[in-house]
Amino acid sequence: MKSDCIRNTICQERKRDPIEMFHSGQLVKVCAPMVRYSKLAFRTLVRRYSCDLCYTPMIVAADFVKSIKARDSEFTTNQGDCPLIVQFAANDARLLSDAARIVCPYANGIDINCGCPQRWAMAEGYGACLINKPEVVRDMVKQVRNQVENPRFSVSIKIRIHDDLTRTVDLCRKAEATGVSWITVHGRTVEERHQPVHYEAIKIIKENMSIPVIANGDIRSLKEAENVWHITGTDGVMVARGLLANPAMFAGYEETPLKCIWDWVDIALELGTPYMCFHQHLMYMMEKITSRQEKRVFNALSSTSAVLDYLTDHYGI
């Protein structure tokens, strides 16, 4: 949590309550939490292309609270980085509330990851195993509500669904009763990876809730986002891989425009993005607009100067 970036974060946009956005009747377009990828530079980019709300990558609350080094490396923001939700992996109410109090001045809310299916996360008691522990989720939400004084500070959860959807509906009802601000539903079970998303399940969950619900899973274009929004009746859609491939997706572009690529270069260089991250994002963005031979050459580049030379030579900007 670098102080030079933090100092100027109290901006007018911070006063924009995401809850009000969800009640606007308009599609709320959300950038998903993505480990390594949804950091400040990428959030800055997608906000230029009609993204309404951004999440940080998942941060382990225990490390964040106990380590200054973890805070400096995991959470960086600035004045334009809002509205912003900080996602935490947690299973301890006290540690989560401590983490929430630290980020409260610089974010609109926190999200509890109850959907990550990775083995390491579930082995630690984080992520998707929490959909089977509603009492743990309840205690964490209550503790954050008690410890964070700002009544507008949101506490949300992101979940996967059960094979028995009645269990998911029950979980969501209990979360709503506890004071959760909204729920994001990834429409797959813990075991499913690339199977079709169960949008009908998300619709059923939404029909049983009074709080906002965000639909998540396999959305690759603005048209698909709008379609999922209508099918599920949800209040917003959250996108991960679709935005990695095309950060301008929410602005209606079918593939990454050259302007977006150069915007990324400008933002990444200005914010000091590490080369590996800078290059990896470009590899995702250029996937659809480069040939196999061009990919081989571009993906093998090993320095910022080489990337800039390549882009200048091939795209003439």
Phi, psi and omega in degrees: 000088190280128189294328182293332177273331186284325192306324188257031187271350181277096184238173181298322181299329181299333180283352180281111185282120178304326178302318178296324177299316182293335180266009183282343185085354178263155176294122176266121186259122192238134172271124186289158169291126181226117180304130181077339192250321186273049179273180189308313184298315181290322177299320178300319181294308185293332177296331177290343184238051166073019172279130186271328188213134182238148174248146170287166167298160176297131179242132177286116187301319183299315179293320182299318182288321189273342189232120175298321179300318178296319179297317181294324184274331188266336186225108175230138180214176176207186189297326183271359187272068182198154000291150189223136175243131178262120180265133179242145165265123185204157171217009182236120186298319182293315180296320179295318180294325176296317178296319180297321179294326180293317185270349186309317181292345190243004183216164178274343180176179174239159176233139177262122180285109177241025185226349183294123183266003183295143186299319183298319182294315181292327178295330179274358182085019179255177169067220192294342178296340182288344177291346176257009181227065184299332180290327177292316177300315179303312182297321180293316180297314181299318182295318178296317179300322181286329187266333180266121188283333183289113183291343180271355180288121186274151173229111183239171176227151175239125189232166162253172183260159174273161171300322175264103188296336179298330177291323179291317178298318178297316177302314183293322178296318178295321179295319178298317180296333181282339179117018176295139184283318175200168182230131172260130183244116169274120191280045173224159174280174180299325184281337185278141179240297185247009176291160179304145179284139181272079181293330178297325178295319178297320179299316181297318178300314180301320182295340181261005184241152173259336179275163180297149176231137177249134178269141182218139174134115171057046176253120190241358180204165177297322179298316178295321179300314180294323179295313179297320178303314181289319182297317187270340183071018182282178184262348179192171175232144179246135184233139177244275186299327178300322178284328175299317181288329183211088182297346179264011184306314184292343177272002175100001179284137180281333175216164186297119177286154180302324179300322180294321178298316180287330172299319179298317179301312181298313182295313183297318180291320180297322184267001177071038180295131178303148187303315183303316179291315178305311183290317182299317178300318179295323177299318177296313185297326187265004183307315186275346187249009179234150177282171179300318179295317179297322178298316181302317181291310185294318183292340180272354181296146189232012178209156179300318181297322178295321178296314180298318177298317180298311182297320179294316182293321187270333184241359169063025180248000000 
